[in-house]
Amino acid sequence: MKIKIVRVKTKHKIYEGKLLESYDPEIILIKLENGYNIGLKKKEILSIEEMEETKIEEKETKIEQNKSLKKIAIIATGGTIASKVDYSTGGVTPVKKPEDLLESFPELKEIAQFEVYVPFVLDSSQVTSREWKKLAKICANLLNREEIKGVVILHGTDTLHYTAAALSFMLQNLNKPVVFTFAQRSIDRGSSDAYLNLKCACLAALSDIAEVLVVGHEDMNDLSCIVLRGTKTRKMHSTKRAAFQAINDLPIARIYHDNKIEMLSKNYKKRNEKKKVEVVPLFEDKVALIKFFPGASPEILEYFIKKKYRGIVIEAFGLGQISESWIQRIKKACKKCVICITTQTIHGKVDPYVYAPARKLHEAGALFLEDMISETAYVKLGWLLGQYDLKKVKELMLKNLANEVNMS
Ligand code: ASP
């Protein structure tokens, strides 16, 4: 394969580097000497000079696996973690073939044997309930195979907690770990979190925690990862490597870079390989998650009711207050729709018995979801509405089904 080294002149500066493939026809993408990629607007470029062509041998790598180790299934779905370095350009491209992944992380073969699946490649902002159902079915099939000891799912961070919550409900009678992991920095960067996260996720997949988990960097160091429950975590930082944190919950375990696992909680479901996983891949898409804001008009609610939404989670202020101008409409809406209340404070719980606006909302028929986080509440509501009538859904929303709620 040939790659081009170019010198690009703009009004302000001259850049030299490898020409990368650009997905935007208006932008020229270059990998600079220092390893960073830069995008330059075509209209701001004064000249492009081709310096030389370099030839790169395309090599085929066959990864030998140690047959005496336990087997893990890895499902790569896209996002920063599911990318590989393209040595011909120095850039990163999504993993499209299973072999690509093991080629990028050869050290993993000392931990387990792997089967790798790539059912779709998406930035996680594009993932919908369609992908959740697909993943749940794939996981159930894998988990019911005796030789697979756990499943690791590589996922973009943006909506990882929604997918983890969806699988926590869709996979019933879980027998082995299902572990989501991610990267905030791609593997071509020195500060990448991809390797430690993936290694710790594989160790978690071999552990005795039979829950849907999220595993990733604990803090800014490269020393440990934390193991979080899929229904009780959320992306809490847009750039830091410790992107996910436990919300209203303790991390279940800590995994050190030297492979040691320290249990931090006793409250988790244990591995039981005799169990058979059942999958309930159902979801009602007419469900909304609304963040309340000062002065929000009740017309917003009207819109969803007109469009026949069957469930709405309102992320309210503090203990569960919203403007009293919504109360009458909520009372009417509760006849055809399940309305749930969570808090914008993220940490803590809602309580209808402290302030009058919350009490009125509760009396109007809204369900106060204790310490359930909004994203998990949204997913649970859609999953229940995909199966049951309103009465049953209201009853189950306040029952703990996948460690998603601590009832007071
Ligand atoms: N936008 C990316 C995604 O969520 C970010 C990441 O991979 O972490 O897919």
Residues whose N, C-alpha, C, O or C-beta is under 5 A from the ligand:
A	BS01	LIG	G79 T80 I81 L122 D123 S124 S125 G156 T157 D158 T159 A183 Q184
